[in-house]
Amino acid sequence: MQLCYGPMACLTLFLLLTATGTGADKVHSCCTEVSRQKITVPIIGARMQKKNPPCVKAVIFETEDGEICSHWKEAWVRHTFIQLEMARRSLNTQNTNTASQ
């Protein structure tokens, strides 16, 4: 039985390391700086980023030109983010109603 315990422990450790390693291999960029300037190009989406050093708290706006990191305390940022969320929720509600009919 002692011989079985060693390989089983090694296999378990290998599986745990492999499972946790795959998530760590993914490279996610984050905002380390933010802009306070109003965005002039069309915005197609947005998401919040929590503070997790070196990443800073920010609203990340998606544009056709790429992503822009904006300061979450700016009034225009909050207003734009809320508008985008309301539009997204409205679209999801419409899609749900259409699918259930």
Phi and psi in degrees as GROMACS dihedral restraints (atoms count N, CA, C in turn):
[ dihedral_restraints ]
;  ai    aj    ak    al  type     phi  dphi    fc
    3     4     5     6     1   -61.7    20    10
    4     5     6     7     1   -35.5    20    10
    6     7     8     9     1   -66.6    20    10
    7     8     9    10     1   -34.1    20    10
    9    10    11    12     1   -72.1    20    10
   10    11    12    13     1   -33.7    20    10
   12    13    14    15     1   -64.5    20    10
   13    14    15    16     1   -41.8    20    10
   15    16    17    18     1   -62.6    20    10
   16    17    18    19     1   -53.9    20    10
   18    19    20    21     1   -63.3    20    10
   19    20    21    22     1   -35.8    20    10
   21    22    23    24     1   -66.6    20    10
   22    23    24    25     1   -40.5    20    10
   24    25    26    27     1   -64.9    20    10
   25    26    27    28     1   -41.4    20    10
   27    28    29    30     1   -64.2    20    10
   28    29    30    31     1   -41.5    20    10
   30    31    32    33     1   -64.0    20    10
   31    32    33    34     1   -43.9    20    10
   33    34    35    36     1   -61.7    20    10
   34    35    36    37     1   -45.7    20    10
   36    37    38    39     1   -61.8    20    10
   37    38    39    40     1   -43.1    20    10
   39    40    41    42     1   -60.0    20    10
   40    41    42    43     1   -45.6    20    10
   42    43    44    45     1   -64.4    20    10
   43    44    45    46     1   -40.7    20    10
   45    46    47    48     1   -64.3    20    10
   46    47    48    49     1   -44.4    20    10
   48    49    50    51     1   -66.2    20    10
   49    50    51    52     1   -37.8    20    10
   51    52    53    54     1   -66.9    20    10
   52    53    54    55     1   -43.2    20    10
   54    55    56    57     1   -65.9    20    10
   55    56    57    58     1   -42.4    20    10
   57    58    59    60     1   -77.5    20    10
   58    59    60    61     1   -26.7    20    10
   60    61    62    63     1   -69.7    20    10
   61    62    63    64     1   -31.7    20    10
   63    64    65    66     1   -66.5    20    10
   64    65    66    67     1   -36.2    20    10
   66    67    68    69     1   -69.6    20    10
   67    68    69    70     1   -35.4    20    10
   69    70    71    72     1   -73.6    20    10
   70    71    72    73     1   -23.1    20    10
   72    73    74    75     1   -73.4    20    10
   73    74    75    76     1   -20.7    20    10
   75    76    77    78     1   -71.6    20    10
   76    77    78    79     1   134.0    20    10
   78    79    80    81     1  -103.2    20    10
   79    80    81    82     1   117.5    20    10
   81    82    83    84     1  -114.8    20    10
   82    83    84    85     1   126.8    20    10
   84    85    86    87     1   -83.7    20    10
   85    86    87    88     1   154.9    20    10
   87    88    89    90     1  -143.2    20    10
   88    89    90    91     1   166.3    20    10
   90    91    92    93     1   -81.3    20    10
   91    92    93    94     1   123.5    20    10
   93    94    95    96     1  -106.5    20    10
   94    95    96    97     1    -9.7    20    10
   96    97    98    99     1  -141.9    20    10
   97    98    99   100     1   157.1    20    10
   99   100   101   102     1  -130.2    20    10
  100   101   102   103     1   157.5    20    10
  102   103   104   105     1  -108.1    20    10
  103   104   105   106     1   148.7    20    10
  105   106   107   108     1  -103.9    20    10
  106   107   108   109     1    -5.0    20    10
  108   109   110   111     1   -74.4    20    10
  109   110   111   112     1   141.6    20    10
  111   112   113   114     1   -68.9    20    10
  112   113   114   115     1   140.6    20    10
  114   115   116   117     1   -83.0    20    10
  115   116   117   118     1   131.5    20    10
  117   118   119   120     1  -103.5    20    10
  118   119   120   121     1   -15.2    20    10
  120   121   122   123     1   -87.6    20    10
  121   122   123   124     1   157.0    20    10
  123   124   125   126     1   -60.1    20    10
  124   125   126   127     1   134.5    20    10
  126   127   128   129     1   -97.8    20    10
  127   128   129   130     1   129.3    20    10
  129   130   131   132     1  -110.0    20    10
  130   131   132   133     1    -6.5    20    10
  132   133   134   135     1  -177.5    20    10
  133   134   135   136     1   169.5    20    10
  135   136   137   138     1  -157.8    20    10
  136   137   138   139     1   155.5    20    10
  138   139   140   141     1  -151.7    20    10
  139   140   141   142     1   156.6    20    10
  141   142   143   144     1   -90.4    20    10
  142   143   144   145     1   144.9    20    10
  144   145   146   147     1  -120.4    20    10
  145   146   147   148     1   126.9    20    10
  147   148   149   150     1   -82.1    20    10
  148   149   150   151     1   156.7    20    10
  150   151   152   153     1   -71.4    20    10
  151   152   153   154     1   125.0    20    10
  153   154   155   156     1  -157.1    20    10
  154   155   156   157     1    86.7    20    10
  156   157   158   159     1   -43.1    20    10
  157   158   159   160     1   136.2    20    10
  159   160   161   162     1   -82.6    20    10
  160   161   162   163     1     0.3    20    10
  162   163   164   165     1   -73.6    20    10
  163   164   165   166     1   142.8    20    10
  165   166   167   168     1  -107.7    20    10
  166   167   168   169     1   160.9    20    10
  168   169   170   171     1   -67.2    20    10
  169   170   171   172     1   129.5    20    10
  171   172   173   174     1  -160.4    20    10
  172   173   174   175     1   163.1    20    10
  174   175   176   177     1  -105.2    20    10
  175   176   177   178     1   125.3    20    10
  177   178   179   180     1  -101.7    20    10
  178   179   180   181     1   112.7    20    10
  180   181   182   183     1   -92.7    20    10
  181   182   183   184     1   134.5    20    10
  183   184   185   186     1   -97.2    20    10
  184   185   186   187     1   126.3    20    10
  186   187   188   189     1  -124.8    20    10
  187   188   189   190     1   172.1    20    10
  189   190   191   192     1   -65.1    20    10
  190   191   192   193     1   -24.1    20    10
  192   193   194   195     1   -87.5    20    10
  193   194   195   196     1    -8.7    20    10
  195   196   197   198     1   132.7    20    10
  196   197   198   199     1  -165.8    20    10
  198   199   200   201     1   -97.8    20    10
  199   200   201   202     1   144.4    20    10
  201   202   203   204     1  -127.5    20    10
  202   203   204   205     1   128.4    20    10
  204   205   206   207     1   -91.7    20    10
  205   206   207   208     1   120.7    20    10
  207   208   209   210     1  -119.8    20    10
  208   209   210   211     1   151.0    20    10
  210   211   212   213     1   -69.6    20    10
  211   212   213   214     1   125.4    20    10
  213   214   215   216     1   -68.0    20    10
  214   215   216   217     1   -17.8    20    10
  216   217   218   219     1   -87.1    20    10
  217   218   219   220     1   -11.9    20    10
  219   220   221   222     1   -65.2    20    10
  220   221   222   223     1   135.3    20    10
  222   223   224   225     1   -59.5    20    10
  223   224   225   226     1   -43.1    20    10
  225   226   227   228     1   -66.4    20    10
  226   227   228   229     1   -31.2    20    10
  228   229   230   231     1   -68.1    20    10
  229   230   231   232     1   -48.2    20    10
  231   232   233   234     1   -61.6    20    10
  232   233   234   235     1   -44.6    20    10
  234   235   236   237     1   -61.1    20    10
  235   236   237   238     1   -47.7    20    10
  237   238   239   240     1   -64.8    20    10
  238   239   240   241     1   -41.9    20    10
  240   241   242   243     1   -62.1    20    10
  241   242   243   244     1   -44.1    20    10
  243   244   245   246     1   -62.9    20    10
  244   245   246   247     1   -42.6    20    10
  246   247   248   249     1   -60.5    20    10
  247   248   249   250     1   -44.4    20    10
  249   250   251   252     1   -64.1    20    10
  250   251   252   253     1   -40.8    20    10
  252   253   254   255     1   -64.7    20    10
  253   254   255   256     1   -42.1    20    10
  255   256   257   258     1   -63.6    20    10
  256   257   258   259     1   -41.3    20    10
  258   259   260   261     1   -65.2    20    10
  259   260   261   262     1   -41.1    20    10
  261   262   263   264     1   -64.1    20    10
  262   263   264   265     1   -44.8    20    10
  264   265   266   267     1   -65.0    20    10
  265   266   267   268     1   -39.4    20    10
  267   268   269   270     1   -62.6    20    10
  268   269   270   271     1   -43.0    20    10
  270   271   272   273     1   -64.3    20    10
  271   272   273   274     1   -41.8    20    10
  273   274   275   276     1   -63.6    20    10
  274   275   276   277     1   -39.3    20    10
  276   277   278   279     1   -65.0    20    10
  277   278   279   280     1   -42.9    20    10
  279   280   281   282     1   -62.4    20    10
  280   281   282   283     1   -43.2    20    10
  282   283   284   285     1   -65.0    20    10
  283   284   285   286     1   -38.3    20    10
  285   286   287   288     1   -66.3    20    10
  286   287   288   289     1   -43.4    20    10
  288   289   290   291     1   -64.8    20    10
  289   290   291   292     1   -40.2    20    10
  291   292   293   294     1   -66.3    20    10
  292   293   294   295     1   -40.6    20    10
  294   295   296   297     1   -68.7    20    10
  295   296   297   298     1   -31.5    20    10
  297   298   299   300     1   -82.2    20    10
  298   299   300   301     1   -10.1    20    10
